[in-house]
Amino acid sequence: MRIVDEAVADLPDDFPRDQVPAVRLELVRRLRKAAADARKSGGLDLYLPVQQMHGVTVAASFVVSEITLSAGADPSLVLARLLADADKSQPAAVDGSVGYRNERVARGSGEEGGEYASRRVDYVLAVPEDDTRWVTVGFSTLADGDPKGQFADVLVELFDAVMTTFRWTRSSR
């Protein structure tokens, strides 16, 4: 609710006050749907930009999830299979973990659960020192309505930069 309160407080002074409740309800609905969708897909963390930049709300998000494989799975074989299954995938290493990066444009109107076409980037990474655990980080943006446009390119580049800063923390267990 804090996010919604801040967003409503940022509405322009000339925004019709009688439309504020509808905007508030729509924001709550969208945030709850984003959280529910992330939870449904096994999401552990959901990241949403909620503050405007230069008067624009960035329509993007990323979700961190975990995949557990059976004991004894060979990470290199898993990676080879993942790379073979994805059209535009490429190997990726993040903080020393083997993985892959896949990028695509998802059609709108329910094809992959989205209402609008979006640009998607997925990183799938092996958890160090544990052959049974993998982490996925899935990014999605509507950009400015053109998922193949320059703004989408910039947002994908920003997400890739975020992924280069990803670091594993080791448990003391």
N, C-alpha and C positions, 0 to 999 in steps of 0.2 A: 504494500500500500504506500510505502514511502516513495517508491519509484513513480507510482501513479500521481501522488501528491506533488512531487517535484515537476513532473511533466505538465500537469495542469497549471501549476504556478508559472511555468514558462510560456504559457499561451500569450499571444499578443494582447495588448490592452484593448484593442478594438474587436477582439473575438466576442461574439454574442454570448452573453452570460447564460441565456436560456439553453444554449447548446452544450454548456460545460458538463452537465450530468451525463449526456449521451456520450461525450468524448471520454469521460471517466469510465463509464461502463464498458466501452469498446476497448480501452486500454487494459482494463482488468481482464476482460474476456481473452484478449490476445496473449497477455502474459501467462494466464492460466493454461491456455492451449499450448503455448510453447513449452511450459514446464511439464504438462501431461504428455506431450509428444516425446520429449526427451526421456521422461521416466519410462514410457512404453518401449522405447528402443534400448533400454538398459543404461540410460545416461546416469553418470555419477555427478557430473557438473555441467551446468548450462551457463554460458556467457553471452550476455546481450549488451550492446551499446545502448545506453538509455539517455545519455546527455547529447544534446544537439551540438553539431560542429558547424560553425558558420551558418547557423539557422536551419540546418538540415539534420533530420534524424536518420542515421545510417541503418538501413534495413539489412541487418546481418546478424548472425549468431554462430556459435560453435558449441558442440557437445562433446564431452569426454566420456567414453564408455570403456568397459573392460570385457574382454573375451577370454574364457577359460577353455583350454584344450585338454584332451586326455593326457595323462602322464606319459612321458617318453616321446612326445611329438618332437620331430626334428625341425627347429626354426627355419633352417634353410629350405627344407621341403615345403613347409607352410608358405614361406615367402614366394617360392617358385610357383606354387599353385595360385596364390593371390595375384601375382604379376600376370600369369597366363589368363586369368579370368577377367581382367579389367582392360578396357580398350585403350585408354590413355594413361596407363600406369607406368611408373618408373621407380627404380629402387631409391630409397631415401634412408639416410642415417641421421638420427637425431640423438645428440648426447651419447654417441657410441652404440646406440641400438640399431639393429637392422630393421628394415621395414620397407614400406612403399608409400608412394603418393599417387593418388588418382584424381583427375579433374574431369568434370563433365558439366553439361547443361541439362538440367532436369526440366522436362516439359511441365506445364501447369495443368490445371483442371483435374487434380486428383491422381495423376500418373504415379507420383511418388509421395502422395500425401499433401502436396502443396497446391495452393490455389493459383499461383502464378509461376511462370518459368523462373528458374533460379540457377545460379552458378554454384556448383558444389565442389569442394576439395576435401578429400579424405586422406588422412595419414593413418597407417596401421603399423604399430611398432611393437617389437618383442620387449617384454619386461626383462631387464638384465637379471641374470642369475636365476631365472625361473622359466623353464621351457613350457610351462602350462599356461602362462598368462601373457596376454597381448592387450595393448591399449589402442583404441581408435579415437581419433580427434576429427570430427566431421564439421566442416565449415559450410555455411550456406548464406547466399546473399541474393536479394532482389535487385541490388544496386539501384540504378535510376530507372528501372523498368526494362533495361536491355541487358540480359545476362551475358551477352557477348561483347558489350561495349567497353569503352575506355574506363568508365567509373568502376565497372566490375573488375577489370584488369588491375586497377589500383588497389581495390579491396582484397583481391586474391594475393597480390604482392605483399600487402600489409599482413595478411594472415600467415603467409609463408615466413615473413620476418619474425612474427610472434613465435612460430614453431622453431625457428633457429635459436630462440632463447630458452626453449624447454629444457629442463634439467630434472634428472631423477634424484630423489632423496632416498637414502638408504635407511631402512628400519634398523634399529639396534637390537631387534629380536634375534 
